Amino acid sequence: MSTTTPEFSRGRATKTAAGTIVGTAIEWYDFFLYGTASALVFGEVFFPEFSSSAGTIAAFGTFAAGYVARPLGAIVFGHFGDRIGRKAMLVTTLLIMGAASTLIGVIPSYDSIGVWAPILLVVLRLVQGLAVGGEWGGAVLIAVEDAPSHRRALFGTFPQLGVPLGLLLSTAVMSLVAGMSEEDFLNWGWRLPFLFSAFLVVVALLIRLQLPETDAFKQLKETRTEVKVPLFEALRRHPKNLLLALGTRFATDITFNVANVFMLTYGTTELGYSRQSMLNAIIIASAVELITIPVFGVIADRIGKRRMFMLGSAFVAVYGFMFFWLVESGEGGPLIIAYIFALAFSQASVYAVQSALFAELFPPNVRYTAASLPYQFAGVITSGPAPLIATSLFLYFEDTWPIAVYIALTAVISLVSAYFMRAGRPDTEKVVGRLSKSDTR
């Protein structure tokens, strides 16, 4: 990692924070908006001939499709991010995501064009996945590569803040239209948040174009130490770190999607909560998470990123049981408390440090690809199937405790993976420097 100048720590840090937070927030706004719509409306609009449960499962299946495309996005944009530059890929992924989300808002319903409606939905979801697959790695490197060594976890929270901000924004906008009559909401109201993304992308693009390229990448180009195929280089030289990084994703992803996708359906259909109550709980929790993520970053810079992640994983394993108990206790206070601890403490405690943790595992000539690949590939086996698995467990056992067990077991996988990592420690820079002469300090 490169040495940070006073100029970077002040003026440049502002641009870095704005470009990574705002741009990433818009991309996640689009991605999460789909998850909310799949829980509330897609089953009826695009799969009307299915039963209620089957329609929900089919809608969650299209939701999972986005995660299938994310590893491809990590490979494609990671390759060019390591060869051409971090900034160029961030602009490209933003434009692709905005176009896909806007087009989702104008897809005719199943009643209008039949089977072509869900086909178009899946295609555009795959495009969304491709874009978001290339987004995260670039945003992380813009934020972390040139950051001060004693503040990397804090700087690494900039792109992580895009997730709760995107979730907050997408849920708030969907909450506004969810208050419409059932007929209007299903016919055209749900489309408005997707069309709104076109405006948001323009705003984010203007900010992101002001981002500087990282000094670490400039040094890579000056010394001509790029590799022809970063993917092959990463797989050949860093298989253990790639596998361990993938393992840490379980604690982060599964809790998040059980709470924000599965629980929307479970809360409204099984517990009788209104859509508005569930969405409000997510909005409040996301707002609190905007505070707790940087706090966890500061703590991680003090006690160590790996240690912070392990403590967070242990909390995730335990809290899943409490989460369902609180949600099932009743509307109002218990529901809001359940979501605040699920998102702003349980999920945030592990997610906050993951960007800096991944960036420090790999040298700069493969860093975009190597940091992106486990993050995005994990979604295929963690995030994407989580609502489907949770729904299937509930339908089979007719209870939520098996879902809590599922969360706990996967959190243990992440804890063990972090234990065997050697990232986020004071000696990491020596390791990175030894692996790549192009990494400046």
MILUMSE-880636 format. One record per residue (C-alpha): residue number from 0; residue in three letters; chain; x, y, z. Coordinates in steps of 0.5 Angstrom, whole numbers. Layout:
REM residues N
[NUM; "ALA"; "A"; [X; Y; Z]]
...
***
This chain:
REM residues 441
[0; "MET"; "A"; [0; 0; 0]]
[1; "SER"; "A"; [2; 7; -2]]
[2; "THR"; "A"; [5; 12; 3]]
[3; "THR"; "A"; [-1; 18; 4]]
[4; "THR"; "A"; [1; 25; 4]]
[5; "PRO"; "A"; [-3; 31; 8]]
[6; "GLU"; "A"; [-6; 33; 1]]
[7; "PHE"; "A"; [-9; 26; 1]]
[8; "SER"; "A"; [-12; 26; 8]]
[9; "ARG"; "A"; [-15; 32; 7]]
[10; "GLY"; "A"; [-18; 34; 0]]
[11; "ARG"; "A"; [-17; 28; -3]]
[12; "ALA"; "A"; [-20; 24; 2]]
[13; "THR"; "A"; [-27; 28; 1]]
[14; "LYS"; "A"; [-27; 26; -6]]
[15; "THR"; "A"; [-25; 19; -5]]
[16; "ALA"; "A"; [-31; 19; 0]]
[17; "ALA"; "A"; [-36; 22; -4]]
[18; "GLY"; "A"; [-34; 18; -10]]
[19; "THR"; "A"; [-34; 11; -7]]
[20; "ILE"; "A"; [-40; 12; -2]]
[21; "VAL"; "A"; [-45; 16; -7]]
[22; "GLY"; "A"; [-43; 11; -13]]
[23; "THR"; "A"; [-43; 5; -9]]
[24; "ALA"; "A"; [-50; 7; -6]]
[25; "ILE"; "A"; [-53; 8; -13]]
[26; "GLU"; "A"; [-51; 1; -15]]
[27; "TRP"; "A"; [-53; -2; -9]]
[28; "TYR"; "A"; [-60; 2; -9]]
[29; "ASP"; "A"; [-61; -1; -16]]
[30; "PHE"; "A"; [-59; -8; -14]]
[31; "PHE"; "A"; [-63; -8; -7]]
[32; "LEU"; "A"; [-69; -5; -10]]
[33; "TYR"; "A"; [-70; -11; -14]]
[34; "GLY"; "A"; [-70; -16; -8]]
[35; "THR"; "A"; [-75; -11; -5]]
[36; "ALA"; "A"; [-79; -12; -11]]
[37; "SER"; "A"; [-78; -19; -11]]
[38; "ALA"; "A"; [-81; -20; -4]]
[39; "LEU"; "A"; [-87; -16; -5]]
[40; "VAL"; "A"; [-89; -15; -12]]
[41; "PHE"; "A"; [-86; -20; -18]]
[42; "GLY"; "A"; [-89; -26; -16]]
[43; "GLU"; "A"; [-96; -23; -18]]
[44; "VAL"; "A"; [-94; -19; -24]]
[45; "PHE"; "A"; [-89; -24; -27]]
[46; "PHE"; "A"; [-91; -31; -25]]
[47; "PRO"; "A"; [-99; -30; -24]]
[48; "GLU"; "A"; [-101; -37; -26]]
[49; "PHE"; "A"; [-97; -40; -20]]
[50; "SER"; "A"; [-99; -41; -13]]
[51; "SER"; "A"; [-97; -36; -8]]
[52; "SER"; "A"; [-92; -40; -5]]
[53; "ALA"; "A"; [-89; -42; -12]]
[54; "GLY"; "A"; [-90; -35; -14]]
[55; "THR"; "A"; [-85; -32; -9]]
[56; "ILE"; "A"; [-80; -38; -10]]
[57; "ALA"; "A"; [-80; -36; -17]]
[58; "ALA"; "A"; [-79; -29; -16]]
[59; "PHE"; "A"; [-73; -31; -11]]
[60; "GLY"; "A"; [-70; -35; -16]]
[61; "THR"; "A"; [-70; -29; -21]]
[62; "PHE"; "A"; [-67; -25; -15]]
[63; "ALA"; "A"; [-62; -30; -14]]
[64; "ALA"; "A"; [-60; -30; -22]]
[65; "GLY"; "A"; [-56; -23; -21]]
[66; "TYR"; "A"; [-52; -27; -16]]
[67; "VAL"; "A"; [-50; -32; -21]]
[68; "ALA"; "A"; [-47; -26; -26]]
[69; "ARG"; "A"; [-43; -23; -20]]
[70; "PRO"; "A"; [-37; -27; -21]]
[71; "LEU"; "A"; [-37; -26; -28]]
[72; "GLY"; "A"; [-37; -18; -27]]
[73; "ALA"; "A"; [-31; -19; -22]]
[74; "ILE"; "A"; [-27; -23; -27]]
[75; "VAL"; "A"; [-29; -18; -33]]
[76; "PHE"; "A"; [-28; -12; -29]]
[77; "GLY"; "A"; [-23; -14; -25]]
[78; "HIS"; "A"; [-18; -16; -31]]
[79; "PHE"; "A"; [-19; -9; -34]]
[80; "GLY"; "A"; [-19; -6; -27]]
[81; "ASP"; "A"; [-12; -9; -26]]
[82; "ARG"; "A"; [-10; -7; -33]]
[83; "ILE"; "A"; [-13; 0; -35]]
[84; "GLY"; "A"; [-15; 3; -28]]
[85; "ARG"; "A"; [-20; 3; -22]]
[86; "LYS"; "A"; [-23; 9; -24]]
[87; "ALA"; "A"; [-25; 7; -31]]
[88; "MET"; "A"; [-29; 1; -29]]
[89; "LEU"; "A"; [-33; 4; -23]]
[90; "VAL"; "A"; [-35; 9; -29]]
[91; "THR"; "A"; [-37; 3; -33]]
[92; "THR"; "A"; [-41; -1; -28]]
[93; "LEU"; "A"; [-45; 5; -26]]
[94; "LEU"; "A"; [-47; 6; -33]]
[95; "ILE"; "A"; [-49; -1; -34]]
[96; "MET"; "A"; [-53; -2; -27]]
[97; "GLY"; "A"; [-57; 5; -29]]
[98; "ALA"; "A"; [-59; 2; -36]]
[99; "ALA"; "A"; [-61; -5; -33]]
[100; "SER"; "A"; [-65; -2; -27]]
[101; "THR"; "A"; [-69; 3; -31]]
[102; "LEU"; "A"; [-71; -2; -37]]
[103; "ILE"; "A"; [-73; -6; -31]]
[104; "GLY"; "A"; [-78; -1; -30]]
[105; "VAL"; "A"; [-81; -1; -37]]
[106; "ILE"; "A"; [-82; -9; -37]]
[107; "PRO"; "A"; [-89; -11; -39]]
[108; "SER"; "A"; [-93; -15; -35]]
[109; "TYR"; "A"; [-94; -23; -36]]
[110; "ASP"; "A"; [-101; -21; -38]]
[111; "SER"; "A"; [-99; -17; -43]]
[112; "ILE"; "A"; [-93; -21; -47]]
[113; "GLY"; "A"; [-93; -28; -43]]
[114; "VAL"; "A"; [-87; -32; -42]]
[115; "TRP"; "A"; [-83; -26; -45]]
[116; "ALA"; "A"; [-84; -22; -39]]
[117; "PRO"; "A"; [-80; -26; -34]]
[118; "ILE"; "A"; [-75; -28; -39]]
[119; "LEU"; "A"; [-73; -20; -40]]
[120; "LEU"; "A"; [-73; -20; -32]]
[121; "VAL"; "A"; [-68; -25; -31]]
[122; "VAL"; "A"; [-64; -22; -37]]
[123; "LEU"; "A"; [-64; -15; -34]]
[124; "ARG"; "A"; [-62; -18; -27]]
[125; "LEU"; "A"; [-56; -22; -30]]
[126; "VAL"; "A"; [-54; -15; -33]]
[127; "GLN"; "A"; [-55; -12; -26]]
[128; "GLY"; "A"; [-51; -18; -23]]
[129; "LEU"; "A"; [-45; -17; -28]]
[130; "ALA"; "A"; [-45; -9; -26]]
[131; "VAL"; "A"; [-45; -10; -19]]
[132; "GLY"; "A"; [-40; -16; -19]]
[133; "GLY"; "A"; [-35; -11; -22]]
[134; "GLU"; "A"; [-37; -5; -18]]
[135; "TRP"; "A"; [-34; -7; -11]]
[136; "GLY"; "A"; [-27; -8; -12]]
[137; "GLY"; "A"; [-26; -2; -15]]
[138; "ALA"; "A"; [-29; 2; -10]]
[139; "VAL"; "A"; [-25; -1; -5]]
[140; "LEU"; "A"; [-19; 0; -8]]
[141; "ILE"; "A"; [-20; 7; -9]]
[142; "ALA"; "A"; [-22; 8; -2]]
[143; "VAL"; "A"; [-16; 3; 1]]
[144; "GLU"; "A"; [-10; 3; -3]]
[145; "ASP"; "A"; [-7; 10; -2]]
[146; "ALA"; "A"; [-10; 11; 5]]
[147; "PRO"; "A"; [-6; 11; 12]]
[148; "SER"; "A"; [-4; 4; 14]]
[149; "HIS"; "A"; [-7; 6; 21]]
[150; "ARG"; "A"; [-14; 8; 18]]
[151; "ARG"; "A"; [-15; 3; 13]]
[152; "ALA"; "A"; [-21; 0; 16]]
[153; "LEU"; "A"; [-24; 7; 17]]
[154; "PHE"; "A"; [-23; 9; 10]]
[155; "GLY"; "A"; [-25; 2; 8]]
[156; "THR"; "A"; [-32; 3; 11]]
[157; "PHE"; "A"; [-33; 8; 5]]
[158; "PRO"; "A"; [-35; 3; 0]]
[159; "GLN"; "A"; [-39; -1; 5]]
[160; "LEU"; "A"; [-43; 5; 7]]
[161; "GLY"; "A"; [-46; 5; 0]]
[162; "VAL"; "A"; [-50; -2; 2]]
[163; "PRO"; "A"; [-54; 1; 8]]
[164; "LEU"; "A"; [-55; 8; 4]]
[165; "GLY"; "A"; [-57; 4; -2]]
[166; "LEU"; "A"; [-62; 0; 2]]
[167; "LEU"; "A"; [-64; 6; 6]]
[168; "LEU"; "A"; [-66; 9; -1]]
[169; "SER"; "A"; [-69; 4; -4]]
[170; "THR"; "A"; [-73; 2; 2]]
[171; "ALA"; "A"; [-75; 9; 3]]
[172; "VAL"; "A"; [-77; 10; -4]]
[173; "MET"; "A"; [-81; 3; -5]]
[174; "SER"; "A"; [-84; 5; 2]]
[175; "LEU"; "A"; [-87; 11; -1]]
[176; "VAL"; "A"; [-90; 8; -7]]
[177; "ALA"; "A"; [-92; 2; -3]]
[178; "GLY"; "A"; [-98; 6; 1]]
[179; "MET"; "A"; [-102; 6; -6]]
[180; "SER"; "A"; [-108; 2; -7]]
[181; "GLU"; "A"; [-106; -5; -8]]
[182; "GLU"; "A"; [-108; -4; -16]]
[183; "ASP"; "A"; [-104; 2; -17]]
[184; "PHE"; "A"; [-98; -1; -14]]
[185; "LEU"; "A"; [-98; -8; -18]]
[186; "ASN"; "A"; [-100; -4; -24]]
[187; "TRP"; "A"; [-95; 1; -24]]
[188; "GLY"; "A"; [-93; 4; -18]]
[189; "TRP"; "A"; [-87; -1; -17]]
[190; "ARG"; "A"; [-84; 1; -23]]
[191; "LEU"; "A"; [-83; 9; -21]]
[192; "PRO"; "A"; [-77; 7; -16]]
[193; "PHE"; "A"; [-73; 3; -22]]
[194; "LEU"; "A"; [-75; 9; -27]]
[195; "PHE"; "A"; [-72; 14; -21]]
[196; "SER"; "A"; [-65; 10; -22]]
[197; "ALA"; "A"; [-64; 14; -28]]
[198; "PHE"; "A"; [-64; 21; -25]]
[199; "LEU"; "A"; [-59; 18; -19]]
[200; "VAL"; "A"; [-54; 15; -24]]
[201; "VAL"; "A"; [-53; 22; -27]]
[202; "VAL"; "A"; [-52; 25; -20]]
[203; "ALA"; "A"; [-47; 19; -18]]
[204; "LEU"; "A"; [-43; 20; -25]]
[205; "LEU"; "A"; [-42; 27; -24]]
[206; "ILE"; "A"; [-39; 26; -17]]
[207; "ARG"; "A"; [-35; 19; -20]]
[208; "LEU"; "A"; [-32; 23; -26]]
[209; "GLN"; "A"; [-28; 27; -21]]
[210; "LEU"; "A"; [-25; 21; -17]]
[211; "PRO"; "A"; [-17; 21; -18]]
[212; "GLU"; "A"; [-14; 14; -20]]
[213; "THR"; "A"; [-10; 11; -14]]
[214; "ASP"; "A"; [-2; 12; -13]]
[215; "ALA"; "A"; [-1; 5; -13]]
[216; "PHE"; "A"; [-4; 3; -19]]
[217; "LYS"; "A"; [0; 9; -23]]
[218; "GLN"; "A"; [6; 6; -20]]
[219; "LEU"; "A"; [4; -1; -23]]
[220; "LYS"; "A"; [4; 2; -30]]
[221; "GLU"; "A"; [10; 6; -29]]
[222; "THR"; "A"; [14; 0; -27]]
[223; "ARG"; "A"; [10; -4; -32]]
[224; "THR"; "A"; [9; -10; -27]]
[225; "GLU"; "A"; [2; -11; -29]]
[226; "VAL"; "A"; [1; -19; -31]]
[227; "LYS"; "A"; [-3; -21; -37]]
[228; "VAL"; "A"; [-8; -25; -34]]
[229; "PRO"; "A"; [-10; -23; -27]]
[230; "LEU"; "A"; [-15; -28; -26]]
[231; "PHE"; "A"; [-9; -34; -27]]
[232; "GLU"; "A"; [-4; -30; -23]]
[233; "ALA"; "A"; [-9; -30; -17]]
[234; "LEU"; "A"; [-11; -37; -18]]
[235; "ARG"; "A"; [-4; -39; -18]]
[236; "ARG"; "A"; [-1; -35; -13]]
[237; "HIS"; "A"; [-6; -34; -8]]
[238; "PRO"; "A"; [-11; -40; -8]]
[239; "LYS"; "A"; [-11; -40; 0]]
[240; "ASN"; "A"; [-13; -33; 1]]
[241; "LEU"; "A"; [-18; -33; -4]]
[242; "LEU"; "A"; [-21; -39; -1]]
[243; "LEU"; "A"; [-21; -36; 6]]
[244; "ALA"; "A"; [-24; -29; 3]]
[245; "LEU"; "A"; [-30; -33; 0]]
[246; "GLY"; "A"; [-31; -37; 7]]
[247; "THR"; "A"; [-31; -30; 11]]
[248; "ARG"; "A"; [-37; -28; 6]]
[249; "PHE"; "A"; [-42; -33; 10]]
[250; "ALA"; "A"; [-43; -29; 16]]
[251; "THR"; "A"; [-44; -22; 12]]
[252; "ASP"; "A"; [-49; -25; 6]]
[253; "ILE"; "A"; [-54; -30; 9]]
[254; "THR"; "A"; [-56; -25; 15]]
[255; "PHE"; "A"; [-57; -19; 11]]
[256; "ASN"; "A"; [-61; -23; 6]]
[257; "VAL"; "A"; [-65; -27; 11]]
[258; "ALA"; "A"; [-67; -20; 14]]
[259; "ASN"; "A"; [-68; -16; 8]]
[260; "VAL"; "A"; [-71; -21; 3]]
[261; "PHE"; "A"; [-74; -27; 6]]
[262; "MET"; "A"; [-77; -23; 12]]
[263; "LEU"; "A"; [-81; -18; 8]]
[264; "THR"; "A"; [-85; -24; 6]]
[265; "TYR"; "A"; [-85; -28; 12]]
[266; "GLY"; "A"; [-87; -22; 16]]
[267; "THR"; "A"; [-93; -20; 11]]
[268; "THR"; "A"; [-96; -26; 10]]
[269; "GLU"; "A"; [-95; -31; 16]]
[270; "LEU"; "A"; [-94; -25; 22]]
[271; "GLY"; "A"; [-99; -20; 19]]
[272; "TYR"; "A"; [-95; -14; 19]]
[273; "SER"; "A"; [-96; -9; 14]]
[274; "ARG"; "A"; [-91; -8; 8]]
[275; "GLN"; "A"; [-90; -1; 11]]
[276; "SER"; "A"; [-88; -3; 18]]
[277; "MET"; "A"; [-83; -8; 15]]
[278; "LEU"; "A"; [-80; -3; 11]]
[279; "ASN"; "A"; [-80; 2; 16]]
[280; "ALA"; "A"; [-76; -3; 21]]
[281; "ILE"; "A"; [-71; -3; 15]]
[282; "ILE"; "A"; [-71; 4; 14]]
[283; "ILE"; "A"; [-69; 6; 21]]
[284; "ALA"; "A"; [-64; 0; 22]]
[285; "SER"; "A"; [-60; 2; 15]]
[286; "ALA"; "A"; [-60; 9; 18]]
[287; "VAL"; "A"; [-57; 7; 25]]
[288; "GLU"; "A"; [-52; 2; 20]]
[289; "LEU"; "A"; [-49; 9; 17]]
[290; "ILE"; "A"; [-47; 11; 24]]
[291; "THR"; "A"; [-44; 4; 26]]
[292; "ILE"; "A"; [-40; 2; 20]]
[293; "PRO"; "A"; [-35; 7; 21]]
[294; "VAL"; "A"; [-35; 6; 28]]
[295; "PHE"; "A"; [-33; -1; 27]]
[296; "GLY"; "A"; [-28; 1; 22]]
[297; "VAL"; "A"; [-25; 5; 28]]
[298; "ILE"; "A"; [-25; 0; 33]]
[299; "ALA"; "A"; [-22; -5; 27]]
[300; "ASP"; "A"; [-16; 0; 26]]
[301; "ARG"; "A"; [-15; 0; 34]]
[302; "ILE"; "A"; [-16; -8; 35]]
[303; "GLY"; "A"; [-14; -11; 29]]
[304; "LYS"; "A"; [-19; -12; 23]]
[305; "ARG"; "A"; [-18; -20; 23]]
[306; "ARG"; "A"; [-20; -20; 31]]
[307; "MET"; "A"; [-26; -15; 30]]
[308; "PHE"; "A"; [-29; -20; 24]]
[309; "MET"; "A"; [-28; -26; 29]]
[310; "LEU"; "A"; [-32; -22; 34]]
[311; "GLY"; "A"; [-37; -20; 29]]
[312; "SER"; "A"; [-38; -27; 27]]
[313; "ALA"; "A"; [-39; -30; 34]]
[314; "PHE"; "A"; [-45; -25; 35]]
[315; "VAL"; "A"; [-48; -26; 28]]
[316; "ALA"; "A"; [-48; -34; 30]]
[317; "VAL"; "A"; [-52; -32; 37]]
[318; "TYR"; "A"; [-56; -26; 35]]
[319; "GLY"; "A"; [-60; -30; 29]]
[320; "PHE"; "A"; [-64; -34; 35]]
[321; "MET"; "A"; [-66; -27; 38]]
[322; "PHE"; "A"; [-68; -24; 31]]
[323; "PHE"; "A"; [-73; -29; 30]]
[324; "TRP"; "A"; [-76; -28; 37]]
[325; "LEU"; "A"; [-76; -21; 37]]
[326; "VAL"; "A"; [-79; -20; 30]]
[327; "GLU"; "A"; [-85; -26; 32]]
[328; "SER"; "A"; [-86; -22; 39]]
[329; "GLY"; "A"; [-90; -16; 36]]
[330; "GLU"; "A"; [-90; -10; 31]]
[331; "GLY"; "A"; [-87; -4; 34]]
[332; "GLY"; "A"; [-81; -3; 38]]
[333; "PRO"; "A"; [-79; -11; 38]]
[334; "LEU"; "A"; [-79; -11; 31]]
[335; "ILE"; "A"; [-75; -4; 30]]
[336; "ILE"; "A"; [-70; -7; 35]]
[337; "ALA"; "A"; [-70; -14; 32]]
[338; "TYR"; "A"; [-68; -10; 25]]
[339; "ILE"; "A"; [-63; -5; 28]]
[340; "PHE"; "A"; [-59; -11; 32]]
[341; "ALA"; "A"; [-59; -15; 25]]
[342; "LEU"; "A"; [-57; -10; 21]]
[343; "ALA"; "A"; [-53; -4; 25]]
[344; "PHE"; "A"; [-49; -9; 29]]
[345; "SER"; "A"; [-50; -16; 27]]
[346; "GLN"; "A"; [-48; -15; 20]]
[347; "ALA"; "A"; [-45; -9; 20]]
[348; "SER"; "A"; [-39; -12; 25]]
[349; "VAL"; "A"; [-37; -16; 20]]
[350; "TYR"; "A"; [-38; -12; 14]]
[351; "ALA"; "A"; [-35; -6; 16]]
[352; "VAL"; "A"; [-28; -9; 16]]
[353; "GLN"; "A"; [-28; -14; 10]]
[354; "SER"; "A"; [-26; -9; 5]]
[355; "ALA"; "A"; [-19; -7; 8]]
[356; "LEU"; "A"; [-19; -14; 10]]
[357; "PHE"; "A"; [-19; -17; 3]]
[358; "ALA"; "A"; [-15; -11; 0]]
[359; "GLU"; "A"; [-9; -13; 4]]
[360; "LEU"; "A"; [-9; -20; 2]]
[361; "PHE"; "A"; [-7; -19; -5]]
[362; "PRO"; "A"; [-1; -15; -9]]
[363; "PRO"; "A"; [-3; -9; -13]]
[364; "ASN"; "A"; [-2; -13; -20]]
[365; "VAL"; "A"; [-8; -17; -18]]
[366; "ARG"; "A"; [-12; -14; -13]]
[367; "TYR"; "A"; [-18; -12; -17]]
[368; "THR"; "A"; [-19; -19; -19]]
[369; "ALA"; "A"; [-17; -22; -13]]
[370; "ALA"; "A"; [-21; -18; -8]]
[371; "SER"; "A"; [-27; -18; -12]]
[372; "LEU"; "A"; [-27; -25; -14]]
[373; "PRO"; "A"; [-29; -29; -7]]
[374; "TYR"; "A"; [-33; -23; -5]]
[375; "GLN"; "A"; [-38; -24; -12]]
[376; "PHE"; "A"; [-37; -31; -12]]
[377; "ALA"; "A"; [-39; -32; -5]]
[378; "GLY"; "A"; [-46; -29; -7]]
[379; "VAL"; "A"; [-48; -35; -11]]
[380; "ILE"; "A"; [-47; -40; -5]]
[381; "THR"; "A"; [-49; -35; 0]]
[382; "SER"; "A"; [-53; -29; -2]]
[383; "GLY"; "A"; [-57; -31; -8]]
[384; "PRO"; "A"; [-60; -38; -5]]
[385; "ALA"; "A"; [-61; -35; 2]]
[386; "PRO"; "A"; [-68; -33; 1]]
[387; "LEU"; "A"; [-70; -39; -2]]
[388; "ILE"; "A"; [-66; -44; 3]]
[389; "ALA"; "A"; [-70; -40; 9]]
[390; "THR"; "A"; [-77; -40; 5]]
[391; "SER"; "A"; [-76; -48; 4]]
[392; "LEU"; "A"; [-73; -49; 11]]
[393; "PHE"; "A"; [-80; -45; 14]]
[394; "LEU"; "A"; [-84; -49; 9]]
[395; "TYR"; "A"; [-81; -56; 11]]
[396; "PHE"; "A"; [-81; -55; 19]]
[397; "GLU"; "A"; [-86; -50; 19]]
[398; "ASP"; "A"; [-82; -46; 24]]
[399; "THR"; "A"; [-76; -41; 24]]
[400; "TRP"; "A"; [-71; -44; 29]]
[401; "PRO"; "A"; [-68; -48; 23]]
[402; "ILE"; "A"; [-67; -42; 19]]
[403; "ALA"; "A"; [-63; -39; 26]]
[404; "VAL"; "A"; [-59; -45; 26]]
[405; "TYR"; "A"; [-57; -44; 18]]
[406; "ILE"; "A"; [-55; -37; 20]]
[407; "ALA"; "A"; [-51; -40; 26]]
[408; "LEU"; "A"; [-47; -45; 22]]
[409; "THR"; "A"; [-45; -41; 16]]
[410; "ALA"; "A"; [-43; -35; 21]]
[411; "VAL"; "A"; [-38; -41; 24]]
[412; "ILE"; "A"; [-35; -42; 17]]
[413; "SER"; "A"; [-33; -35; 17]]
[414; "LEU"; "A"; [-30; -34; 24]]
[415; "VAL"; "A"; [-26; -40; 22]]
[416; "SER"; "A"; [-24; -37; 15]]
[417; "ALA"; "A"; [-22; -31; 19]]
[418; "TYR"; "A"; [-18; -35; 24]]
[419; "PHE"; "A"; [-13; -37; 19]]
[420; "MET"; "A"; [-13; -31; 15]]
[421; "ARG"; "A"; [-6; -27; 16]]
[422; "ALA"; "A"; [-9; -20; 13]]
[423; "GLY"; "A"; [-10; -14; 17]]
[424; "ARG"; "A"; [-4; -15; 21]]
[425; "PRO"; "A"; [2; -10; 22]]
[426; "ASP"; "A"; [6; -15; 18]]
[427; "THR"; "A"; [2; -15; 12]]
[428; "GLU"; "A"; [5; -10; 8]]
[429; "LYS"; "A"; [12; -14; 9]]
[430; "VAL"; "A"; [8; -20; 6]]
[431; "VAL"; "A"; [5; -15; 0]]
[432; "GLY"; "A"; [11; -12; -1]]
[433; "ARG"; "A"; [15; -18; -2]]
[434; "LEU"; "A"; [10; -21; -7]]
[435; "SER"; "A"; [10; -15; -11]]
[436; "LYS"; "A"; [16; -10; -12]]
[437; "SER"; "A"; [11; -5; -15]]
[438; "ASP"; "A"; [7; -4; -9]]
[439; "THR"; "A"; [10; 3; -6]]
[440; "ARG"; "A"; [10; 4; 2]]
***
